[in-house]
Amino acid sequence: MPGQPSRIARLGKEAIAAVRTLTLNLTRLSRVGVGASSRRADFLRLAGFLDAADPNGAAVGRIVAASLGLYPSLHYGVAAADADDPAPTTMSWWDAPRAAVPVSLRARGDTTNRGRTTPIADRSVAQRLVRHRRADEADARRLVDEELLAAADLDGARLSSEALARLQQLVGRSLTQLGVHGASHERTEGAISCTVRRQPGRTTTVTCPEGDLSLRGLVIVLERVSAGG
């Protein structure tokens, strides 16, 4: 539609908004978990009531119903295929086998990891490899940019596969900002300033080992960006 951003631009904005929402939700959930309080004393008191009650009487059911809301005190749901739970869904929790509770949760009421901290692994070699790889990638990009800038006129120029891919990125992003009814747009990336102009009847064709790329109705101008610019 005239006056509206392209579909690619809308998808980019929606993706950024989704990432921001996810980050805010994760931050909020982590803050909620920090302020949790221990209910160990309450559960120990409840366990004392259950231990003192008659297992064959109705007091146990009333205590559990009042404290936990388990009116029919049975196992609900079906255990997963790989779960080690021999108790059927119809067995009362009072007659079922004891559940395995971690020592930290049973004794202290929390699940904080204790003991010696695992030493941080030495990643200096991996970091050096990453820095070298990024430097090599930056050098390769500079060589591709120099190849594009060396072509005085793109129409009829013969480029490598890497230079053609770089040209397609520049033109594609410029057309996204140009829109449907725009006449000209200039985009700067690194050392290259790419200007895309609409000119009916004009065709820009470049050749590469994979074939030819023809841009109908478009004029592409590539210029070097100065250090100060």
HELIX and SHEET records of a PDB file:
HELIX    1   1 ARG A    7  VAL A   34  1                                  28    
HELIX    2   2 ARG A   40  ALA A   52  1                                  13    
HELIX    3   3 ALA A   59  LEU A   68  1                                  10    
HELIX    4   4 VAL A  103  ARG A  108  1                                   6    
HELIX    5   5 SER A  124  ALA A  150  1                                  27    
HELIX    6   6 SER A  161  LEU A  178  1                                  18    
SHEET    1   A 3 SER A 184  GLU A 189  0                                        
SHEET    2   A 3 ILE A 192  CYS A 208 -1                                        
SHEET    3   A 3 GLY A 211  ARG A 224 -1                                        
END                                                                             
